[in-house]
Amino acid sequence: MTLAFSRISGLSSEVGRIVTVRGWVTTVRSSGKVAFLVLRDGTGLLQCVVVKSAVAQEVWDRFAQLTLESSVAVTGEVRADARAPGGYELGVTDLAIVGASPLSYPIQPKEHGIDFLLDHRHLWLRSPRQRAIAMVRSELEQAIHDFFYAREFLRVDTPILTAAIGERSGLFSTEYFDEGNAFLAQTGQLYGEAAAAAWGKIYTFGPTFRAEKSKTRRHLTEFWMIEPEVAWNDSNDNMVLQEDLVSYLVERALERCSPQLGELERDLSKLEAIRAPFYRLEYGDAIELLHRKGSTTRWGEDLGAEDESLIVADYDRPVFVMNYPKEAKAFYMKENPNDPRTVLCDDLLAPEGYGEMIGGSQREDDYDRLLGRIVEEGLDPAAYEWYLDLRRYGTFVHSGFGIGLERTIAWICGLPHLREAIAFPRMMHRLRP
């Protein structure tokens, strides 16, 4: 028979009761007559007080055996105490060691290098900082679903293995039975467009993969992306939807994750300034701004991380850079009728130097122009026959965007690197654990 136990997060309703809490030891100290241990169970921290004269000798002896990260079951009376972590403590009457932890536990209360911590990521996750980040991530994932659900978007799950290329960057390939090579998806967008033609407005939410050899703080090899696609939305509608989503996510984090953001020492005033509308800057104007600030980036080139940081330096809210030259962007973007050298697209740059958070565009809905761009890019039109069908059979104005989950988390949490924004990061030289 399994004994009932209580979660630390629910102890506010059990003051005065005798309960059993199970978890892991984070700290222990003793004065010889009174001992303290702080317990972590995944929902919070709990201070447990052991008075030597009030417990059996074997209970006191078991306390003396406790080490960092031992798993235990502790029984006692719940008491309110404003000085204790979480505002409650446990007056211990019994203690059982479930799983001992050797004194050689790798992560000790001292400074460790980042490579060491990543090698022990499975244990590093137990720290208060990593728990705070994970809680913000979980809340933002739920907020994304809530945002689109309230607006009657249909969620669509798209393939991870694909024969069609969505972006120019590197691909991971694998043999696929007798069909030749398949690729790990860089985006679900092409499939999202087909779904939008069927169901009007949809979004995808899943892992994506980039094989380029990037080692910057803004890049992961495997990351999660949210990609809405909306029939009848033009480029302006697309940017309004992005503003609404980002504003909602920041508001949700401030409303429900303030303790976690406090743990991360995030400057909340930076987030409180985020509200729509966001600033909009034509690509050409962005190039002129960069030249005034000393950049040598030329018209026609994509913007790098330094360029993005220079652009947002003067703004307290995200900035749209719009209508890039077509040679700098993907083949599926709609030609700008006001300047055929450019396409109707936008990159949303996060403030504080966090760089591109969203990339979006109106999609090319003209069959001949789309086919021409596929050929120009050196892609095989046969691989895109199904995609061209979307223009052949009832073409329509539509747009969409992709928002990187980890970049959004890093910005909202104020993290210096994306590697902490996901439980087990995959990077160019990091495949384990």
Residue, then its C-alpha position, 0 to 999 in steps of 0.5 A: m500500500t502506498l502511503a499518502f504524501s503532501r506536495i510542498s506547494g500545497l502545504s498552505s492548506e495543511v497548517g497544523r496537520i501531520v503530513t509526510v513530504r517526499g523529496w531531495v535534500t538541498t542543505v543540512r545544518s545542525s547546532g547539536k540540539v536542533a537540526f535543519l534540512v531544506l527539502r526540494d520536491g519539484t513544487g517548492l522548497l521546505q525547511c524541516v526542523v529536527v529537535k533532538s529532544a523531541v524525536a527518537q534517537e534513530v531519527w536523529d541518527r538518520f538525520a546525521q547520515l543525510t548528504l546533498e541530494s539524498s532522497v527522503a520521506v519526512t513526517g511532521e507538523v506543518r507550521a506557518d513561518a514567514r522566515a522559512p522558504g515558501g513561508y512554511e516549515l515542518g516540525v519533524t517527528d520521523l525521517a526515512i532515507v529512501g535513497a542515499s547520495p554519496l558525498s561525491y555528488p558532482i555539483q557542490p555549492k561552489e563555482h563550476g565551469i559551464d562545460f562541467l555543468l553541461d556535462h552534468r546537465h541531468l543534475w544541474l536541472r535540480s538547481p533553483r535557477q534551472r527550475a525557475i527557467a523551466m517553470v517560465r518555459s512551461e508557462l509560456e508554452q501553455a500561454i501560446h496554446d491559450f492565445f491561439y485557442a482563444r482565437e480559434f486557431l487549429r493546431v496542426d502537427t507537421p512532419i519532422l522527416t521531409a523531402a522538401i527544403g524550407e530554408r537555405s541553411g544546412l540540413f540533417s539528412t538520413e536514408y529513408f527506405d527506398e525513397g532516397n534521402a529525407f531531411l530533418a525539418q527546419t520548419g513546418q511552414l510549407y505544410g502549414e500553408a496547405a493546412a491554412a488552405a484547408w482550415g483557414k488559420i492554423y499553428t504548428f508547435g514542434p522541434t526543428f533542426r538546423a545543421e549549420k555550424s553555428k556556435t553563437r549564444r543565439h543558436l541551438t541545433e535543435f529548438w522548438m518553433i511555433e508557426p501560425e499560418v493564416a489565410w487572407n492575412d497580408s503582411n500587415d495583418n501578420m505583424v499585428l498578430q505577432e505584436d499581439l502574441v509577444s505582448y500576451l506572452v510578456e504579460r502572462a510571464l509578468e502575471r504568473c512567473s514573477p517569483q521565477l523572474g525574481e530568482l533569475e534577477r530579471d529587470l522587470s521594468k524592461l518587460e513592463a515596457i513591452r506593449a503594442p504597437f511595436y516600432r517598424l523600420e524599412y530594411g533600407d532605413a535600417i541599412e542607413l541607420l547602421h551606416r550612421k552607427g559604423s556598420t559596413t553591411r551593404w544593401g542586399e545583405d542579411l543582417g547579422a547579430e551585431d547589426e540587430s543589436l545596433i538597431v534595437a539599441d535606441y528602442d525599449r520595445p521590439v522592432f520590426v525590420m520589414n521588406y528585405p531584398k529577395e536575395a537575402k530571404a527564402f524563395y516562398m516570400k511574396e514579391n513586394p509590388n512597390d519594390p520588386r527588388t524586395v519581398l513582403c517580410d519582417d524580422l521582429l528583433a527583441p530589445e536588449g540585444y537578443g536579436e531576431m525572435i520572429g521571422g515572418s512573411q506574406r507568402e508568394d501566391d502567384y504560381d509562375r513567380l513561385l516556380g521561378r523562385i524555386v528554379e532560381e534557388g536551384l531547387d528541384p521543382a518536382a519536389y515542390e509539386w504538392y506545394l505548387d498545387l496550393r497556387r494551382y488550385g484556388t490560390f489565396v493571399h496568406s501569411g505566417f511567421g515562426i517564433g523561436l521558443e528558446r529565443t523568446i524564453a531567453w529574452i523574457c528570462g534575461l538569459p545570456h545564452l539559449r542553452e539554459a532555455i531548454a532542458f537538454p540543449r543540442m549544440m554543434h559540439r554537444l550531444r550528451p547527456 
